[in-house]
């Protein structure tokens, strides 16, 4: 690269990039780039991915200016929650096209402290689109309007997506409303929520509810909050609080105004012009509409007709509905929506991203590395065949990581050209409600090794009819999996020839049957057996022998060298001189 170009041009790089693509960006030979990397203690081949930080170090060595392009996503890999957080942070630091967006709010607190009442009252009085008519509330989030500004509420306190937040570090909500009952104070679940909000550094507004109760004690609540290291305004801290009665709609305007104030202080913004990134709140498979996903858009704008990837599930957005069930053509940041057009049901807390479906398909077919070779017809056929293969999906839980790895390795050796074993989730520990929910979404059986379902998981499994199996001997678990896979194979049809008859006469010719006479050449002719017609030694057609007579008496079978009359049921017309081959077929179970 010429020196003047190096000095003037700033090259934008994604969070991850292959060494080969980086060499192109830098306009140098791959071999030269690899040498520079090795001199800096970095060993990587042409197809390996390197992080932006490494790429920036190499760029500095080559006297090339770079900056992070937060809009570029490597769609060769699934976008996970941690990476989404990283991308959103990069967008806030680097994008010059940011616009304020509505805050996303969740309501948390101890059971019976009024979370549901608060949300129900807001829905009745503050829905942003209530003037549009009846609300078809089929989504777990909605938007209210206060002083002309939108606020997105996630409807279900303790929603599965927030349980997943604890485990995976994703942050769906911008602001939390912590509801504490004035007559009950801080309880165990309140303490858990306080700790969680502090760990995630989520801005919080405290709603002291039920202030109209006779035994309400607001100062006691503030004191107990302080004892749990949550200091409200006027009590040694800066966490805002509002005294409310959710049941009587008292001070809810003030609560919403406080939320908007916190949102303004947080400077919540997004790039409306970029491709959308969103988070799955929940998903289901509708018998008529197919897989549906309820999504919160975190940044960008999602449009009807775009190709999306959620986890490892792809699809094209056929339809978008807002929280009222109204079809819309596009969804901006912070909007709660339902999308149609996915190939399968995704999991809660998975990330939606826009993909180039052609590039994605090419990468998938070529194993994830090469992207330049043309696709040939055999690769496409293999891909189609793989998608049509029968699958047996399982979730695997074990007592230790070592046991899990050992069982997984053995299961991966099970091979069949007709059915594939798909481990959709695995982990260490007891079988949980989340495992049952995932099994329900993926149509899977749950296997445990030296572990069992929790009581709540057991109840949910019974309710949803999800099968769970627990073993303490590895080979028994493996054999059960193989047996289940074998039961899904089409049975082998075993044919047994019984005997041959030469047709000597035609007695009656009807539309769908015939009565003929003949002599058994060998073996035996059996009533109820299948009949194959041979003419000039060539098979003509098949039918069924429904009636058999010998010496004008009904019989079950006629043996070699005896004559008989029979009724043949079938569409083919038998001729004198034809050979009728009597045979039976039975299904034989196959094993892997």
Secondary structure, 3 states (H helix, E strand, C coil): CCHHHHHHCEEEECCEEEHHHHHHHHCCCHHHHHHHHHHCCCCCCCCCEEEHHHHHHHHHHCCCEEEECCCCCCCCCCCCHHHHHHHHHHHHHHCCCCEECCEEEEEEECCCCCHHHHHHHHHHHHECCHHHCCCCCCCCEEEEEECCEEEEEECCCCCHHHHHHHHHCCCCCCEEEEEEECCCCCCHHHHHHHHHHHHHCCEEEEEEECCCCCCCCHHHHHHHHHHCCCCEECCCECECEEECECCCCECHHHHHHHHHHHHHHHCCEECCCCECEEEEEEEEEECCCEEEEEEEEEECEEECCCEEEECCEEEEEEEEEECCCCEECEECCCCEEEEEEECCCCCCCCEEEECCHHHHHHHHHCCCCCCCCCCCHHHHHHHHHHHHCEEEEEEEEECCHHHHHHHHHHHCCCCCCCEEEEEEEEEECCECHHHHHHHHHHCCEEEEECCCECHHHHHHHHHHCCCEEEECCHHHHHHHHHHHHHHCCCCEEEEEEEEEEEEEEEEEECCCEEEEEEEEEEEEEECCCEEEEEECCEEEEEEEEEEEEECCEECCEEECCCEEEEEEECCCCCCCCCEEEEEEEEEECCCC
